Amino acid sequence: MVGDGRHGAGDRRRHVCARRAARNLCPECRAGPDDGRDGDAHSGVGPLPDQEIAAPASGVTGTIDLPALPIPAGAALDAGVVPARPFSMAGASAIDRDRAIQCLTAAIYYEAASEPDSGQQAVAQVILNRARHPAFPGTVCGVVYQGSEHAGCQFSFACDGAMARMPARAAWLRAARAAGMALAGYVYAPVGLATHYHTYAVTPAWNRSMVMTDVVGAHFFHRWKGYWGTSAAFTQRYAGGEPLPGPHMMVQPITPSTPTPQMIAAATAAAVAVSASSAPVVVADAKPAYAKTTAAVAADMLPPESQILDRWKDSGKPLK
């Protein structure tokens, strides 16, 4: 869920500065000298620890390690904010369409229910941008509920119990309209190729390795630096196969238990008992079961005894 909008003078100044920075109107407002048009994806920042991968709070997306794929030689880096391509579900089944709109509606509702239309469209754009980036799942539901199987949700509402509350009908229908527009190909251009966002109240660790694209409502939107934040990197095609809407089933890690002295003693006693009761096997006596019935089987397969009298055998005369 988003913030309540009650910000002080410092927040308002930061809001104005962020808007100017996002539009290249205030270079000194940026966090550093790198404007994101060169360098690698993390700009020298190492992999984030596990606790910083998941969304740290409501209204904040988590992040993920970038795929270990080679950057194409001579890849052109975008300058400024580049709009995403329209999302296409051409050829998707009715089930995939239904599941995708359910998942996208839920994400918009729980992440941006109190946002203006532009804020909801911006959140939807981030989700669809992720679905086409090779660092994320290739389905809408996969993106929305990524990490919920081990409490490392990319969108905090999928793990923090927010979904236990009954949605407000009017707000849900409004979120569904924004989801339907996005899945039908509507592009919210101001956020460009953003794959992350956060509210005013939180500054996530991944903020250091991102480039801000815009500020919409209560959210700051960011894309990756370097090649992975350019349009050339969004190569993942939508192929359907939407999982069931909702958080994934929790996967409990299997931890091998250390055998106790009692367990070792019981296992040893059982092995000794088995070896003591076992009689030695003589190889000569180890014959297959069918060997004892060979004679009987052979006798049963002989033709029946002749019914011709002895005096007529070999006479060459037919019987009358």
Salt bridges, closest charged atoms under 4 A:
ASP4 OD2 - ARG6 NH2 2.13
ASP11 OD2 - HIS7 ND1 3.61
ASP11 OD1 - ARG14 NH2 3.47
ASP34 OD2 - LYS225 NZ 3.94
ASP35 OD2 - ARG37 NH2 2.13
GLU115 OE1 - HIS219 ND1 3.80
ASP117 OD1 - ARG174 NH2 3.09
GLU149 OE2 - HIS150 NE2 3.57
ASP214 OD1 - ARG23 NH1 3.18
ASP310 OD1 - LYS313 NZ 3.23
